[in-house]
Amino acid sequence: MPLAQAASFTASVDRMQLNAGESVQLILESDDTTQFLTPDLSPLKPFFELLSSRQVNRLSTATGVERPVTQWLLTLLPKQTGFVIIPPLSLGDLQSTPINLYIKDVTEQNIGQLEPVYIDTQLDRDWVYIQAQVILTLRIYHAIPLFSDGNLTPLLLDNARVEQLDKPRTFERHINGVRHGVIEVSYAIFPQQSGLINIPPQTFSATLAGHDPHSLTPFTAQPGQRIEVKSARIPLQVKDIPNDYPTDAVWLPAQDISLTQSWTPSLDTPINIGTAVTRLLKLQAQGLPSSLLPDITPPASPDYKAYLDQPVFSHQDTELGLTSRREQRQAFVFQTPGQQSLAAIKLPWWNTITDQLEYAELAEQKLHLQTAMFNQVSPALMPSHSQPAAPLALIQQLIFWQTLSALLALLSLAGFILWWRARHQPAVIAASSSGPTPRSLQDDLKRACLSNDANNTRLALDAWARQYPETLADMAARDSTLSAALDALNSALYSENYSDWQGQALWQAIGNLSFNPQAQSSDDEQLPPLYPP
């Protein structure tokens, strides 16, 4: 039987910043369907005028489980400017959390107030750098009712990239005592060339739903008639890259840029050589498309090999424009024990708010590499220099190590005797061994390569190489083709997606080795030695 969850009562708004005279929608939601209660709205009266309210019952799947909820949709008009708090509201014993709003005091507009439908167009700045973000906001004001078939022509610029920010928002605004419905659409514009560009006018069209004959805004159109209005043409000055910006760096104009990293496994403990350690780099920019975020490649070094995974891009629309992210995993394999380091990262970018050069930095990263040790003595068995060990404990440790040494000596002697006997056995007996033969090892390697299985190829390759006096590193050092094939295999293994790896090149490189292991293993299996040792 599932556990019963406590009832909740939450409050949210469609936006947290608005101009004086504009309305805001407050959404109250409760999942307590056992009681037929309504919220107490009396705390709102000193700060807001309630324009409209309606109740909606629906099913919510926000928690992954379908459950009934009740919503109260309230349209509020603030009575003052500045910072205003929506106080906590009560629903029986439940209470919502307060919400902070900022109402900007603006001067009443004189243009277009007598028009029943008009478009107000604003840019968030007078000029902008090339490839930097400027936000264009269009507000369509209508003092007459319109059907929901309104259409706004798309914003097209030949010399700029345009991104619409989220969906259009609707609210109300009182201008000189007349209530206007407002449709707000925002765009993020990224100019691609310097100089003066003109933002063309956009056309809004809709069908008239009716007209109040007592309205102060005279209008001769009849209900059902199609109306059409245009926005103003706006010039925008685009500046080139500042001279202070480094000439060898990628141009990054943004409101804010952050660079962070995380490691797997953690670097708090030493890392064994030959073990891959992965760094996740996260680059986030406010006011910049993700396609402009640069690639951060670690410098080449003889101390390690780096394998880079494909980056992952994402973006999010906010009130400040476009927020972009770039994430990339980098795997490092170190071959030398001791103290190693990765160079510091210093990424220049231009702050469009303060209009100055800044840097996103990561300090030099220290790593401690060690050789894998399997016979380390536990610190608990080592005598302490600060306190003398008891004689009985020392005797017990001495007996333990003497017994262990004697056991290892007996095992070594038994192994030597078995080796000596096997050394003098006839050569034909070795052919009947049930262990893997050079031919079977080679067949396993071929089968794994041609089936493009990176994991099994790595295991088969290690087993195949153990039958030769040379190591894989020695073979790769004298054969560039084999070295490149091994690097491709390692890159696939350390990447999250290695399904595209092809093993044909590795198998061909092994077959072309100068000592021709294929022929050698084939001959060894066909005939026993002429003069057995």
Protein Blocks (a to p, Z undefined) as FASTA:
>chain_A
ZZddddddddddfbfbdcehiacddddddfbfkbccdddfklmmmmpccfbdcddddddf
klopacdddddddddddfbecjdddddddehjbccdddddddddddddfehklpmbdcdd
ddfbfbdcehiacddddddddfbdcdfkbccdddddfkbccddehjdddddddeehiacd
ddddddddddfbecjddddddddddddfbdcfkbcbdcfbdehiacdddddddddddddd
dfklcfkbccdddfbdcddddddddfkbccdehiacddddddddehiafklpccdddddd
fkbccddddddddddddfkbpadddddddddddfbecjddddddddddddfklopadddd
ddddddddddddfkbccfklpccfkbccdfklmmmmmmmmmmmmmmmmmmmmmmmmmmmm
mmmpcfklmmmpcbdcfklmmmmmmmmmmnopaklmmmmmmmmmmmpmbdfklmmmmomk
lmmmmmmmmmmmmpmblklpcfklmmmmmmmpmklmmlmmmmmmmpccfbdZZ
